[in-house]
């Protein structure tokens, strides 16, 4: 049974930066597919970025060049570095893990870009 806990959300000014962390329990983190999703009020949940066991990463077009996803298998932690934040980035951000089709979600952390 996997538990995912996000941290690092908060209020930032447009153009600012924020780094989210996702700490995972369990023994299979290094073998798992990881991703960050986000959901704004009234909007559909969307994938922001993913990172495979190989370290290969992918991003939705709107965050390319601004966001960087990474993983530290020794720490069972995934990160999302967010730069040049825009108001449209405001959302609840969720950590996601998949291990052999078993899916797990974090509780979400609020990111608000305002000013």
C-alpha positions as CSV (number, residue, x, y, z in Angstrom):
1,X,0.0,0.0,0.0
2,X,1.4,3.3,-1.2
3,X,0.9,6.7,0.4
4,X,1.8,9.9,-1.4
5,X,2.2,13.2,0.4
6,X,2.7,16.5,-1.5
7,X,4.3,19.6,-0.1
8,X,5.6,22.9,-1.3
9,X,2.4,24.5,-2.5
10,X,1.5,28.1,-1.7
11,X,1.0,31.6,-2.9
12,X,3.4,33.1,-5.4
13,X,3.6,36.2,-7.6
14,X,3.3,35.9,-11.4
15,X,6.8,35.2,-12.8
16,X,7.8,33.5,-9.5
17,X,9.0,30.0,-8.8
18,X,7.9,27.2,-6.6
19,X,9.0,23.6,-6.1
20,X,6.6,20.8,-5.2
21,X,7.7,17.6,-3.6
22,X,5.9,14.2,-3.4
23,X,7.1,11.8,-0.7
24,X,6.1,8.2,-1.3
25,X,6.0,5.2,1.0
26,X,6.6,1.7,-0.2
27,X,9.4,-0.4,-1.7
28,X,8.6,-0.1,-5.4
29,X,9.1,3.6,-6.0
30,X,12.1,3.1,-8.3
31,X,10.0,0.8,-10.5
32,X,7.0,3.1,-10.7
33,X,5.7,5.5,-13.3
34,X,5.3,8.9,-11.8
35,X,3.4,12.0,-12.8
36,X,2.1,15.4,-11.7
37,X,-1.5,16.4,-12.4
38,X,-3.4,19.6,-11.7
39,X,-7.0,20.6,-11.5
40,X,-8.4,24.2,-11.4
41,X,-11.9,25.0,-10.3
42,X,-14.4,24.1,-13.0
43,X,-11.7,22.4,-15.1
44,X,-10.8,18.9,-15.9
45,X,-7.9,17.3,-14.2
46,X,-4.9,17.4,-16.5
47,X,-1.5,15.8,-16.6
48,X,1.3,18.4,-16.2
49,X,4.3,16.1,-16.5
50,X,5.4,12.5,-16.1
51,X,8.7,10.7,-15.6
52,X,9.4,7.1,-16.3
53,X,11.5,4.6,-14.5
54,X,14.2,5.4,-17.0
55,X,14.2,9.0,-16.1
56,X,12.6,10.0,-19.4
57,X,10.2,12.9,-18.9
58,X,7.4,14.5,-20.7
59,X,5.4,17.7,-20.3
60,X,2.1,19.2,-21.6
61,X,2.8,22.0,-24.0
62,X,1.7,24.8,-21.8
63,X,4.4,24.1,-19.2
64,X,7.3,23.2,-21.5
65,X,10.4,25.2,-20.8
66,X,9.0,26.4,-17.5
67,X,8.5,23.2,-15.4
68,X,10.9,20.4,-14.7
69,X,10.0,17.0,-13.2
70,X,12.5,14.9,-11.5
71,X,12.8,11.9,-9.2
72,X,15.2,10.8,-6.4
73,X,14.7,7.1,-6.0
74,X,17.0,7.0,-3.0
75,X,14.6,9.4,-1.2
76,X,11.4,8.0,-2.6
77,X,10.6,11.5,-3.7
78,X,9.4,13.2,-6.9
79,X,9.7,16.9,-7.6
80,X,8.2,19.5,-9.8
81,X,10.2,22.7,-10.2
82,X,7.9,25.4,-11.5
83,X,9.4,28.6,-13.0
84,X,7.9,31.7,-14.5
85,X,4.5,30.9,-13.0
86,X,1.4,32.3,-14.6
87,X,-2.1,32.9,-13.2
88,X,-3.3,30.0,-15.4
89,X,-1.0,27.7,-13.4
90,X,-3.2,28.1,-10.3
91,X,-4.6,24.8,-9.4
92,X,-4.5,21.9,-6.9
93,X,-1.5,19.8,-7.9
94,X,-1.6,16.1,-7.4
95,X,1.1,13.5,-7.2
96,X,0.4,10.2,-9.1
97,X,2.1,6.8,-9.0
98,X,1.5,3.7,-11.0
99,X,3.1,0.4,-10.2
100,X,2.0,-2.5,-12.4
101,X,-1.3,-0.9,-13.1
102,X,-1.9,-0.1,-9.4
103,X,-2.7,3.6,-9.2
104,X,-2.2,5.9,-6.3
105,X,-2.9,9.6,-5.7
106,X,-1.8,12.2,-3.2
107,X,-4.2,14.5,-1.4
108,X,-3.2,17.5,-3.5
109,X,-1.5,20.8,-2.7
110,X,-2.8,24.2,-3.6
111,X,-0.7,26.5,-5.9
112,X,-2.0,30.0,-6.3
113,X,-0.3,32.5,-8.6
114,X,-1.6,36.0,-7.9
115,X,-0.4,39.5,-7.8
